Amino acid sequence: MTERFITDSAGNFSVNFKLQEANYFQIGRNALYLSPRDRLKVMIDYNWPEKSTSSGSASNANYYLRSIPFPKAGSYLNGGIDLKGTLHENIDVILSIA
């Protein structure tokens, strides 16, 4: 399911919903992990998850998630910069990062 968030003039929005079970959520390139009854306040940059900050009951898990590579955008090979000569070398790079 894809949801759209309407922001105010400063780019802020608020959303509340009930979860039946823990799950991962995606906002742009930002991954969030939430469990039932979590309260989380986040500041995200849509394109740069490493700039994200969070506070609240799920902030530790979300701090970790901000640094994981975004595989669909080629983050494992740094947009091709870390591309190696052979398939096996590329797999070794991806495994060392992941």
GIJO-V163214 format. One record per pair of residues at least 24 apart in sequence whose C-alpha atoms are under 10 Angstrom apart, sorted by the first residue. I is the first residue (numbers start at 1). GAP is how many residues later the second one is. If there is no record, write none. Layout:
i->I gap->GAP
i->I gap->GAP
This chain:
i->2 gap->24
i->2 gap->25
i->3 gap->24
i->12 gap->31
i->12 gap->32
i->14 gap->27
i->24 gap->38
i->24 gap->41
i->29 gap->37
i->29 gap->40
i->29 gap->41
i->29 gap->43
i->29 gap->44
i->30 gap->32
i->30 gap->35
i->30 gap->36
i->30 gap->37
i->30 gap->38
i->30 gap->40
i->31 gap->31
i->31 gap->32
i->31 gap->33
i->31 gap->34
i->31 gap->35
i->31 gap->36
i->31 gap->37
i->31 gap->39
i->32 gap->26
i->32 gap->27
i->32 gap->29
i->32 gap->30
i->32 gap->31
i->32 gap->32
i->32 gap->33
i->32 gap->34
i->33 gap->25
i->33 gap->26
i->33 gap->27
i->33 gap->28
i->33 gap->29
i->33 gap->30
i->33 gap->32
i->34 gap->24
i->34 gap->25
i->34 gap->27
i->34 gap->28
i->68 gap->29
i->68 gap->30
i->69 gap->25
i->69 gap->28
i->69 gap->29
i->71 gap->27
